[in-house]
Amino acid sequence: MSDWRAWVPRAWSLVLALLLLGPALGPGLLLTYDMVWVPDLPVRPDVWGVGSGLPRAVPSDAVVAVLDEIVPGALLQKAVLLVALVAGGLGARRLVPERSLAAQLVAVSVYQWNPYVAERLAIGHWPVLVGYAVLPWVLLAGRRWRETGAPPAMLLALAPLGSLSASAGVATAVALLAAAVGRRRTGPVVLLALVANLPWLVTGALHAADARTDAAGAELFALGADGALPPPLAALALGGIWNGEVVLPSRDGVLAWLGLAVLVGLAAAGLRRWARRSERRDVVALVACWVVGLLLALVTWAAPGAVAALAAHVPGGGLLRDGSRLLVLCAPLVAVLAGCGAVALLDRVPERTPRLVLAGALALLPITLLPDAALGLSGRLEPTTYPASYAAARDAVDGAGPGDVLALPLSSYRQPSWNHDRKVLDPLPRHLPRDVVASDELVVDETTIAGEDPRVGEAAAALAAGSPEERAARLADLGIGVVAVDRLAPGEAPAVAGRVLLDSAELLVVELDGSVADRPVPTSWAVAATAAWCLWGACLLAAPGLAVARRVRRGRVAGVPT
């Protein structure tokens, strides 16, 4: 392929990412559902997974808390989203066993512009999107490991980066195993997959007593319809997220059916060509990932009772509740087959037909069939700026006496006017420099899914006391030293006696008297978590060192001065 043809898919991937994000790249921070970024996330115990609640944002929060000491949070967020989208498309392009420009363009389009990506952007699952970007590269690195007999240096970085959340880590581990196990590699592959997931595995095990989740969530989080498509067909089209609020309007009509038909048609047309041009092991790896992802999604829809029992009785079993999340494993095969299918179709048209124009039309099909994903999901992804009171609250809490913070009202999500009336997980706790006790209950379709943090229940019981003074005393006995109230959030926030540190239109911060010292982290927890994080960090940082060492060694073997 000539130089300009090699650069066209790269440029196309960047164009798609810019078009998809649109206004999200503007000034400010993007806050949508679970995507809660702040200007400077404090480095505190819960980002390392040793707070009182389950470590749901491990290791992603720690990575952000460290990096935003160097890069401002708003800039870091935009860089993460843009790089993730572009890297995913370029990885899918490399997976296609065709040098055809049409095949690569279509693979890039399908991988970057689909319901899975759009819906995860809308719901704010950015660590999942990072894992999605890493997935094709893990498959490519696994192939290289098989070919050379040595693990590629970049795989030592890819595996941890692909495991910034628990579900992303599971998907990355499945892809790594599918691509690289065999012969003498099996032990090292399993070890790498384990180390890449150590932070959330170890800190999750420390919370095992509280890691059983409400069975009511299984049916609510199961694979769902994607607009007009029923759940099984939605899964084939890489859709089916449980939250109908984030599904784009175009999925409610004929475009959803046309999109499915085009995707299945391209995949069917490219199946034989892909199988003939690929190594058998590459075929097995991609098919295995697709089967595992699809089956895990379908089980949540077909047998929600079994998933509920698993979540309720097995610590960590709730990880599999979100049926559509692991469809990430299906995307590489879908993109590759679509790319091969495009070439198969172009080979059947008459020679006089302008093939380059047809190739461009095929590459544009995903955008045409999901048009409202453009420009930040039709304006849904619009950044905002925090009110000044949030920085003031951080300073107030930083100067207060001992004890953790209680965030009120005890509800998980907010819909503040300053965030364009968009729903978002309570952002106040992430601003504050201490561990925060905040509600982890979730209300879906008027069904309340109980949280797991025992301190939330204890705080709720203390708030039920008869007077502000008694509430303050009971909270202080629980290790609460500050109460922070979001005045714009719906729900009850009982008055608590104490010294007012901040009184603004948005926030009220009150310091309590007599609070016990800050909650200590048990020594055994600190040792276990430190070991896990050190191994994870060593794996990540070893990648450039190994790459340099191998380059030096090759130079010496070739007799080239280094």
N, C-alpha and C positions, 0 to 999 in steps of 0.2 A: 504494500500500500504506500502510495506517495506521501510525502510529508504533509501536504495540505489535507489529504484525506484522513490522515491520522489525527489532525487537529480538529477536524469538524465535529466528531462526537464529543470531544472535550469542551469545545465551545458550546455545543448544543446542551450539554449537561449544565453548564453554568447559566445559560439563558433560561432553561427550565426552572432552575432553583430560584433565580431572581424573579421570574414571573410568578412562581408559586408563592414566594414569601411577600413580594410586593411591599405594602406599607409596613410590614413587620420589621423591615430594615431601617425604618425611620427613627428619629430621636425618641428616647425613652425606653422603658422596659415593657416587654410583652407579658401580660398576665392573663392566662386563660385556663380555667379549671385547675388541673394539677400543676401547671407550669407557673411556679411562683419564684421569680427571681427578684433579688433586692440589690441595691447598689454595692453592698459589701456584706456578704454572709459571714457572721461571726464564727470563729473556730471555737467550738464548745463541745462538751461531752457527747451530746446527742448526734452530732454530725459523724462521730466515730462509731456510733451504734451502741453506746453505753448509757443512754438516757433511760428514762422509765418506760417509754413506749417502744413498740416494735420498731426495729430499724428498717423502715420502709424505704428510706431514701439513702441507703448505704449501698455502694460507696459514692454515689453521685454527689451528695451534699458536701462530703469532705473534699472531693476534687474541686468543686466550685469554690468552697471556702478558702482553699489554698491558692487557687489560680486568681481569684478576684482580689488578692492582695497585690498582684502584679498588673492585672488587666482590669479596668473598670467593669462592673457587672453588666452594664448595658451593652458594652462592646463585646464582652465575652459571650453573652447570650446570642448575639447576632452571628458571631463567628462560628459558634457551635452549630447553629441551625443551618447556616449556609454551607459550611464544610461537610456536614453530615449528608445533606442532600446531594451535593456534587460528588462526594466520594462514593456514595452508594451507586449512583448512575455509572461512574467510571468503572467500578468493580463489576457491575453487571455486564458492561461492554466487554471486559476482559474475559468473562466466562464464556462468551459466545465463541464456538469453534469455527467461526466464519470470518474471513478477512473482508467480507462484503461491507461496504459503507452502510447499505440499507439495513443489514442485520444489526449492526452496532447501534445505529440511530434508533431503531425500533426498540431494542433491548433497553437502551437508556430511557426512552420515553415511558415504557411500560413499568420500569422499576421505580422511576421517580414520580410518575403522575398516575396515581391509582387511589382507590378509596382508602386503602390502609394508611398511606402516607397522609392524605388529607385529614382523615379522622383522628389520627394520632397527633397531628399538629393542632387540631381544634381542641382536643381534650388535654393537650399539654404534656404528652408523654415523651419528652425530649430524650431521656436516657434510652427509651425503646428505639427511637429514631437513630441514635448513635449506634446501637447494636445492629439495627437494620443496615446502616451504612457499612459496618465492619464485616457483615456476614459474607458477601461475595469474596472479600479479600482473605478471610479465613479459609474459605474453600480453595482459593488459589494457592495459598500458602501450604495447605495440607497436601495439595497435588505436588508442589515443589518438594516437600519433605519426602514424599514417596519416591520421587525421581532421583533426588540427590542423596538420600539417606541421612541428611542432617536437617535439623529444624531451622527454617529461615529465621534470621534475627528479628524481622518485623513481626513474626508471630508472637514473640514474647511481649510485644506491646499491644498487638491486636486483641489478644485474648482478654487481658484486663480491661481494655477500653470497650470491648464488646460486652462487658459484664457490669456496667454501671448501675444496673438494677437487677433484681432477682430473676425476673422473667427474661430479660435480655441475656443474662448469664446462662440460663438454661438453654436458650436458643443457640448461643455461641458454643456452648459445650457440645450440643448435639451435632452442630455443623463440623466442629473440630474432630469429633469422634468418627463421624461419617466419612470425612475426607482423608484422615491420616492413620487410623488404627491399622494394625497388621504387622506381622513379623516382630522385629525387636522394637518397633515404635509404640506398641500398645501401652506399655508402662509409662514412658515419658509423656505420651499424649494424655492419658488419664491424669497424671500428676499435674500437667500444665492446666488442664481444664479445672482441676480442683483448686489450684493456687489462684487462678483467675477469679474464682468465686469465693475465696476464703473470707473476705470482710463480712459479707452478708450471711454466709453460712455460720461462721463462728459467733458473730454477735446475735444472729437469730437463735442459735442454740442456747446462748446465755439467757434469752427471754423465752425459753421453751415452755415454761409454766404458763405463760400468757399467750402463746402462739397459736392457740386453737381459735378459729374464727366462727362467727355467727353463721349457722347453716342457712339462714334466710337469704344470705347473699348469693348462694349458688345459682338459684334460678334467675335472679335479677341480673347477674353478671354473665350469664350463659351467652353463647353465640346467638345473635338475634337477626332479625330481618334487616336488610340494608335497603331501606326505601321500599321499592316494589319487589325486590328479590327476597324470597323466603330464605331462612338461615342456611340450608345446605348449598343453595346456589350462590348466596352471598359469599360464602367461604371460597367458592371457586373463583369469584371475582375479587378476592382479597378484601372483602368488606365484612359486615356483620357485627360491628361494635355494639355493646350493650346499651350505650347512651344514645338514644334517638335524637337528642338535642344537637349532637355534633354531626349528624348525617346531613350531607348537602342536599338542597332541594331537588337538584337534577336526578338524584337517585330515586325519586318518587314516581318517575314516569317512564316513558318508552326508552329514554337514553340508557337507563340501567340495563334493560333487556338487550338493547343493541350492543352495549359495551361488553356484556357477558358473551353474546354471540360472536362478536369480533375476536375476543380473547380466546375463546374455545376454538374458533375456526383457525386462527393463526397457530395455536398450539398443535392442533391436529395436523395442519399442513406441514409443520416443521418437525414433527416427532421422528419420522423415519430419517430425515436428513440429519438431525442432531445425533441420533443413535449411531448412524454410520460414521460420522466424522469425529466422534468423541471416544476417548478411551473407556473401556468397560467400567473401570473403577470410578471415573467421573460420572458416568451414568448412574451407577449405584448410589454414589454420594448424594447427588441432587434428588434422585427419586426417594431415597430414604428420608431426606429432610422434608420433602413435600408430604410424604405419607405420615410422618410423625406429626407435623404441624396440623395437617387436615384432621387426623384422627383425634388429637387432643381438643381441637375446636369442636368437632362434632359430638364428642362425648359429653361436653357440657350442655349441649342442646338435647341430645337423645336421652341422657341419664343424669339429670340434675340431682336426683336423689342420692346417687352414688357419690357425686362430687360434694354434695352437702355433708354426707357422712364422713368423707375424707377430711374436709375442712374442719368439722366439729370435733373429730377425735384424734387426728394426727397433726402434731405441731408442724406448721408450715404448709399444711395441705391446702390452705386457702390460696396458695400461689397459682393453682391451676383453675381458679374460678373464672377468670376473665377469658372466656372461650376464644375470642378473636385475636388476643394479643400474640399467641404463638403461631398465628398464620404467617408471621414473619418468615418462618422456615419454608413456606410455599413460594415466596416471591422469586428467589433465584431461578428455579426451574421454569416458572411462568414467563419470566423475562427472556430467558434463553430460548425457550420454545417459540415465543412470539418473534424473536429475531430471526430464527431459522425459518419460521413459517413465512416471513416477509420475503426472504430470498427464494423460497420454493414457489411462491406466487409470482414473483418477478420473472422467474425462469420460464413460466408458462405463457407470458404475454408475447405478442409478435415483436420481432427485432426492431421494427420501425417505431414502436411505441417509445415515448420519452421516459426511459426507465428512471432517470434521476428525479423527474417530477413525481412519478409514482412512489418512489422511495420516500420522498419528502411528504407525500400525502399519507403514507402509512405511518410515518413517524409522528405526524400531527393527529392521528386518530385518537389516541388517549386524551389529548387536550380537548378535541372536539366533543368527545363523549362525556367528559367531566369538566364542562366549561366554567362552572362556578367555583372551581378550585383556584382559578387564576386570581392574581392581585390580592393575596392574603386571604384566600377563601372568601372572595367577594367582599372584602372589607372587615371580615371577622377578626383578623389578626392585626389589630391596631394598637401600637404601643401607648403607654400612658406614663405619667409622672406622679410619684407619690406626693401626697400633701406634706408640707414642712413638719407637721406634727409627728410624723413617723420618725424622723431624725431626732426630734426633740424627745420623743419617748425613749429612744435608744440611749440618749445621754442621761435622761432621768433615771432609768433603770441601772445604768452603769454606776451612778453615784449613790444608789440606795444601799441600805444595810443588807445583811445576809439573807439567803433564802432564794428559792426559785420564783418564777412568775406564773400566775394563773391568768389565762386569757379568757375573757368573757365577751359576749354570752357563750354558753357551752353549745356551740354549733360549729360545724366544720367549714361551711362555705359562706361566702359573702357575695354581694352583688352591688358594690359601691358605685355611686354616680360618677366618681372621679376615674373609674375604670370603664367608662362608656357603658355602664350598667351590665357589664359582662360578669358572669359567675367566675369565682376564683376561690381556691382554698385560702383560708384566712392568712393574709400575708404578714400580719403583725408579728407572730412568733419568730419569723425569720429575720426580723430587724433587730431583735433584742439580744444582748450579749450574754444572757443566761439561759439555762434550760427552762423550757416553758411547758406547763401543763395545759394542754388544749384539747378540746373535744375531738375524739376520733370516731364518733358515731357518723353514720352516713344515712341520709334519707333519700330513698329512690322510690318514685311512684307511691308516695305516702307510706312506705314501709321503712321502718327504722332498723338499720343493721348495726348491732351493738359493736362498740370498739373493744380494744384489748388492754389499754393502759389502765391498770388498777387505780392509779392516782386520780384519774378523772372521776371515777365513782366516789372515791373518798372526798374529793373536793365538792362534788355535788351534794353529798350528805352534809358537809360542813355548811354549805350555803343554805341548807334548809333550816338552820337554826333561827330562833325567833327574833333576834335583834342584830343590828350591824356590829355591835361590840362583840357579841357572842360568835358571830360568823368569823370576825377577824381573829379572835382567839383560837378558834378551832382550825382555821386555815394555817395560822402560825405554828400550831402543833404539828401540822403535816409538812412543815418545811417550806411553806409559801411565805415569801417576804414582800412580794409586790403583786398587786392586782391591776391588770391592764384591761380596760373596757373599750370596745369598739362601739361608739355611740350610733354609728350608721347601720349597724347590723341588726336584723330583726331578732327577737328573742329577749328573754328576761335576763337582766343582770342585777341581782339583788345588791342593795347598798352594803358596803363594807367599811367599817370605821378605820381611820388611819390618816396619815399625813398626805395631803394632795401634792403630788410632784408635778403633775401636768393636767391642765383642764382646758381642752380645746374643743372646737366644734366636732372633731372626728374622734378624739381619744381622751380618756380619763385614766390617769395613772396614780395609784394610791399605794403608799408604803405602809406596811403593817408593823406594829410594835411586837416585840417578843418572839420573833421568828427564830427557830433553831438554825444552826449553821447549814450551809448549802449541803444538799444531798451528796454524801460521799459515794464514790464509785468503788465497789468491792475490789479488794486487791486481786482476787482471782480473775475478775472480769477484766481489770486493767492489763494483767499479764497476758491473758488469752487474746484480747483484742489487739494489743501491741504486737504480739507475735504474728497474728493474721495480717495486720496492716504492713508490717515490715516485709513479710514474704511477698505480698501483693506488690508493694512498691519496688522491691528488689527485682521482681519479674519485669515490671514496666521499665525500670531504669536500665536493666541489663541489655535491652534491645540495642541501643546505640553503641554500647560498649562491645557487644559481640560482633556487630557489623564492622566496627573499626578494626577489631582484632583479626577478623577474617580477611579484611582488605590488606592489612599489613602482612599477614601470612602469605597471601597470594602474591604480593609484591616481592617477598623474599624468595619464594619458590621460582618466580619468573626472573629473578636476578635484577629486579628494578629497585633503585634506591627509594626508601620510604621516608 
